[in-house]
Amino acid sequence: MAGATRTPRERWIEEGLRALAEGGPDAVRVEALAKRLGVTKGGFYGYFADRDALLEAMLDAWERESTDEVFQRIAEEGGDPATRIRRAGTLTFSGDRLLPIDLAVRDWARRDEAVAERLRRVDNRRMALLREMIGTFCSDPAEVEARSLIAFCVAIGHHFLAADHDGLTRGDVLTRAADLVLNPSR
């Protein structure tokens, strides 16, 4: 008789990220994850020493997916700098997958210095990409920094804005904002 198949480590991490996105770090509980996965919690301890080890693995997965994998994809798909910036923003901040995790990590970072340091590292990598791309059409370092900051703040901040846009859709306004920031002649 063959032994029972273990739930893969990646499924625990993925379910943990889903719980984090839905309810923050307090929602990431071994018993609850096991129930969601339809398994006993015993298999969890074959991969992780404790809940903190899972949380660390979840942050590793989020960081890898939201930086390394996004950067690799925009490099592979190419395009001009504005296209690459837009693609990075779309991959990171407009989907059902990474956006809720990113927002949950940002909220968590407000209460946990280690998570805040991880978020700072990720955001610094993202800002470096913006600086590099914007620097291809803008030579003033202060302007490069300002454009990069505006682009990043719009990408994150518009998710928290509840304002209407006087007959325009949010998408229309975001497109116009991107054109203002990413247009070399501005």
N, C-alpha and C positions, 0 to 999 in steps of 0.2 A: 504494500500500500504506500503510495507516494505521500510525502509530507505536504502540509498545507502551504499554499503559495503565500509568501509574505507580501504585504502591501508595500510597493516600492517607496523608497525614501522621498522621491520627488512628489509623490501623491500627498504625503504628509505636509511637505513644504507648500505645495500648491493649495491644499485645503486650508493651511494656516494663513496664507496670503489672502485667500477669499474671506476668511473670518476677520482678518485684520481690516480689510477694505469695508466690510459690513459693519463692524462694531468696535474697531480699535484693538489695541493690544490686549485689553482685558477679555475680549471675546476669543482669544487664542488659548483654549484650554484643551488639554490632552483628551479628557473624557468626551468633550463635545466634538472634537475632531474625529475621534474614533467612531462615534455615533454617526456623524455625517458620512464617514467613509464606509460604514457598515461592517466594521471590524472591532476586535477587542483592542484595548490600549496596550496590551503586552508587546505587540510588534513595534510599537513606538520606541521602546527602550532598546531595541536592537540597533537603532540608528542614532538615537539621541540620548545623552546622559540625563537630560532634564528639559523642562520647558524653555529655559534660557538658551540651551543649545539649539532648540528649534527656532526660537526667535532670531538668533544670530544667523542661522542657515537661511531663514526667510529674508533677512536683510541682505545677505550675500546674493541671493537669487534676484531680488529686486534691483540691487545695484548693477549686477551683471546684465540683466535684461534691459534696464533703462539707460545704460550708458554703452557698455561694450557692444551689445547686440544692435542697438540703434545706430551707433557710430559705424559699425561694420556694414550695416545695410545701406546707410546713406552713401558710404564710400563705394560700395558695389554698384548702386543704382546711378551714381553720378549726377550730373547736372550742374548748372551754375550755382553760385553761392546762395542766392535767394531760394532756389528750388531745394537745395540741401537743408537750409534752415527750416523751410516750411515742412519738409518731409520729417525732419527730426521732431518738430513740434507736433505734427499729426501723429506720429508713432508713439510719442510719449504722453501727450496731454489731451487727446481727443477720443480715445477708445474706451471700451468697456473693461479692458484688462489693466493697463498700467495706470491710467488716471486715478481710479479709486484707491489703488495701492499707494500711489504717490501722495495723494491728499491725506491718507491715513498716516503715512510716515511723517508728513509735515506736522500733523496734529500731535502725534506721539513725540516728536522731537521737542515740542514745547515743554515737555515734562521729563525728558530723559536726556541727559547730557551726552551719553554715548551715541544715542540715535541722532542727536543734533550734530555731532561730529561727523557721523556717516553722511547725513544729509548735506552738510557743508562740503564734504569731499565730492559728492555727486553733483551738487550745484556748481561747484568750481569747475568741474570737468565740462558741464554743459555751457557755462559761461565762456570757457576757453574755446569751445567750438564756435560759439557765436562771435567772439572776438576775431578768431581766425577767418571766418567766412566774411564778416562785415569788413574786416581789414583788407580784403581783396579789392574793395571799391571805395574805401574811405581811409584816408591817410592820417587824419588827425586822431591821435590816441584818445583824447578826451571825448571826441565825438563817437569813436568806436565803442568806448565804454558806455556812453549814454545810450546809444542805439541798442547795444547788447542788453543793458539793464531794462530798457523799455520793452524790448521784444520778450524777454524772460518774464517780466512782471505781467505783461498782457497774457502770455500763455498760461500762467498760473492763476492770476487774479480774476480773469473774466469768469471763472467758475464760481466765484463768490459774489459776483455782482448781480443784483436783482433788478437793475434799472431797465427801463424801456429805451428805445432808440428812435423815437419820433418817426415812425413809419418805416424804418429800416429793420431788417432782421439782425440778430446778433452776428450771424455769418457775414452779412454785408459789411458790418462795422469792423469785424475782425480782419476781413480781407483788405479793407481800406487802411486800417492801422498797420498791417504788415507791409502794404505798398509804401506807406509813409516812412517806415523804419528801414525797409530794405531797398529803397530806390536810391541808386547812386547819385542822382542829380539833386536830391533834397539836402 
